[in-house]
Amino acid sequence: MGCFFLVFLLTFLQETECAVISNKEDPGESCKDFGLAYERMFAIPGESPLLECPLQIQYLFNPAETPYNVTWYDARNGLEIPNRQPRGSGSGSLLWFPNIGLQDQGTYTCVVRTESQCFRQAAVLLVSEMISGNCERPQSGGQSISARVNDLLSCPLRRYLKSVDHPTIQWYKNCEPLQEDDKFAPNKDILNIRNVQLDDAGFYTCKMTFSLSGVAGEMAESIDCEVHDEYLENPRVIVPVNEILKVERGSSFRKDCVVVVPGNGFLMVQVLWKVLLESEENFISENTSSRIHQEALNESRTEEGFVLVRTLSVSDVSEEDFYLNFTCMALSSRGNPTGQFSLIPEGPNLFLLLGLLMGSLALLFMIGVLLCTIFKVELALWVRTLFPFLYKTTDGDGKQYDAYIAYPRVLDGSSERAEAFAMNTLPQVLEGRYGYKLFILGRDGLPGEAVVDVVQDALSRCRRLLLLYTASSLCSPEALEWAEQQTGLYQAHVENSISIVLLELEEIREPEHLPPSVRILKDKQGALQAWKRRKRWMSWDSKDHSSALQPSAGFWRELRYHMPVRGKAKQRTWFSF
């Protein structure tokens, strides 16, 4: 008790001294005086404390736009503290004592000047010796935490972290250093204490080591920690939770707001109903004679904590009550959670409307899938034309031709029309109209080369193989020696190095007679049927040799669909048709 009286007396004398000599700074200067700051700075001899200017400059003027300077004065003699001196060092809004002694205890005045204004406020620095045989510091600040929950202590030196270089903070309890464990979790300027118990009370010290202007220093402050056995957690609104309720016009209506507050402390929570009307929140009347009112708060105690219930009552539901947001709010120092509900008039069966909506969406989806299936080729060609950048370019893939045209040779009379289709019609459409580059044996190969070598080399430089066949071209004994067919099928089935597009030039009535490799390929990916425009392609052995194969427009679209995409994208894209 005597120690506190001496501190009070010393503070009073220092305040009186400050008031007496304040004019010694500059008798002609008029400064707005904010008196003595409430907070005190504690230190022991040998430490390097920082005394911060108590003036909140950002509330006096805009420091980013207004030039200003800060000057410190020793209130004991009214003299200015220079920027460099053996002990005190004034640097901006901080006053640093690199190696403080008992003689440095006193009151110091911070003066902030602009071109047209002046402000001052005094701060107290208390320096005391450590008590012999006791590691507790002579002065300490008080903080409290709650039992049976996780809580934290805040280091009083945290406000200096941004003002010094390389700061580090070490926490102590009763002078024992604290490290990370199941109980304590030091996190710089915050000490987290898990599952607080009554024996966690005591003295905690945070010591900060730092450097300033290249000089190392340290400062510390102690906290007298008290543990309160009573605690309260954040309130929670259990009911309502974003509800939509159907009621009849003219009926009465009641709705409870249920708030749970876990804990066993002193309850300071208020529960209120409010409603949003014309963009303004209005608290509902507590007058029970009003059509809409909130009843008295009902409070009950459980083993886990408190349960608060407040009822909203509507005696006669009217049209204006529909679609409003009625909100229940729990007001407390630990937060203001809310819950709300809306009223809607009873009407048609929502499940029926929802069913009709879902059925309509399902029908639209099925129609969309059906249309996409039917017009898949047209849609893909349209996208390729308008958005070529969605597809990877074929430049640089090592291929020279878009397709190799293979057709039956030296067979029956049907091979003449197949040759005419392969040598004339296909190049005219694919090369002349759409710009594809084709390889046709006998047209593009060099004379004198071995056929097998030419076929293998050309196929390796093509992106597709267009295999034209008739009913007899793949079934006759001569087909076994058809090098283009054999090589292409081998590369497609065994090496998987080329894609084959089957072009069926006449109706195949006995597909089981086709070679197994062709039949498997046809069953897997199908064949483009050039003859399908007519019921049958005019008989091959017809005497009218002038008739030519005239595929439909749909055949050409499907053929373009299977040809390589002439994209412009440099990298692979996920869009594909």
LINPERA-V115908 format. One line per field, one symbol per residue. ss: DSSP state (a for helix, b for strand, c for the rest). phi: phi as a letter, one per 30 degrees, with the letter a starting at -180 (. if undefined). psi: psi as a letter, one per 30 degrees, with the letter a starting at -180 (. if undefined). A space follows every 50 residues. Layout:
ss=???
phi=???
psi=???
This chain:
ss=caaaaaaaaaaaaaaaaaaaaaaacccccccbbbbbbbbbbbbccccccb bbccccaaaaccccccccbbbbbbccccbbcccccccbbbbccbbbbccc caaacbbbbbbbbccccbbbbbbbbbbccccccccccccbbbbbbbcccc bbbbcaaaaaaaacbbbbbbbbbccbbccccccbbbbccbbbbccccaaa cbbbbbbbbbbbccbbbbbbbbbbbbbbcccbcccbbbbcccbbbbbccc ccbbbbbbbbbbbccccccbbbbbbbbccbbbbccccccccbbbcccbbb bcccbbbbbbbbbbccccaaaccccbbbbbbbccbccbbbbbbbbcccca aaaaaaaaaaaaaaaaaaaaaaaacaaaaaaaaaaacaaacbcccccccc bcbbbbcccccccaaaaaaaaaaaaaaaaaaaaccccbbbcccccccccc aaaaaaaaaacbcbbbbbbcccccccaaaaacaaaaaaaaaaaaacccbb bbbbccccccaaaccaaaaaaaaaaccbbaaaaccccccccccccccccc ccaaaaaaaaaaccccccbcccccccc
phi=.dddddddddddddddddddcedddaedcccdccicdddcccabejdbdc ccddddddccadddccdabcbcbdddbicddddbaecdbdbidccccebd bddddlcbccccbcdbbbbbacbcccbbdddeibddddcaccbbbcdibd bbccdddddcedcbchdbbccbbhicdcbdadccbdbhdbcdcdhdcddd dkccbccccabbhicdabbbbcbdccccdcabdddbddbdbhcbccbcdi dcbbbdccbcbdkbcddbbccbcbbcbhibdbdddcddddecbcdddccb cbddlcbcbbccbbdbdcddddidcdccbccadckbdbbbbbcbddbddd ddddddddddddddddddddddddceddddddddddbdddcddddidicc bdacccbdbhcddddddddddddcdeddddddccidcccbdjccdddjdd ddddddddddccdbbcccbbdcdccdddddcddddddddddddcdhcacc cdccdadcdbddddeeddddddddbibdcddddcdadeedcddddddbdb dddddddddddddedcdbddcdcddab
psi=eeeeeeeeeeeeeeeeeeeegeffejfgkjkjkgakkeklkkllkflilk jkkfkieffeljfffjkllkkkkjfffgkkjlfkledkjjjbgkjkjeik lfffkakkkkkkkafflkklklkkkkkkkkkkgkgklelllklklklglk alkkkfgfffefflkhkkkkkkkhgkkklkafekikicgkjkjkiklegf lakkkkkkkakkhgkkllllklkjkkkkfklklklkjeklihljkklkkf llkkkkjkkkjkagajkikkkkklkjjhgkkkkkkgjffkejlklkkkkl klefbkkkkkkkkjejkleffkgljkkkkjklfglillklllkkkkblje eeeeeeeeeeeeeeeeeeeeeeeeheeeeeeeeeefifffkkkfkgggkf lekkjklklhbafffeeeeeeefeeeeeeeeeefglklkkkfeflkkflk eeeeeeeeefgkfljjjklaefffflefffgjeeeeeeeeeeeefhfkkk jkjjflkjfiffflkeeeeeeeeeflkkjfffelelkkkeglfiffklki lleeeeeeeeeflkkilfkflklfkk.
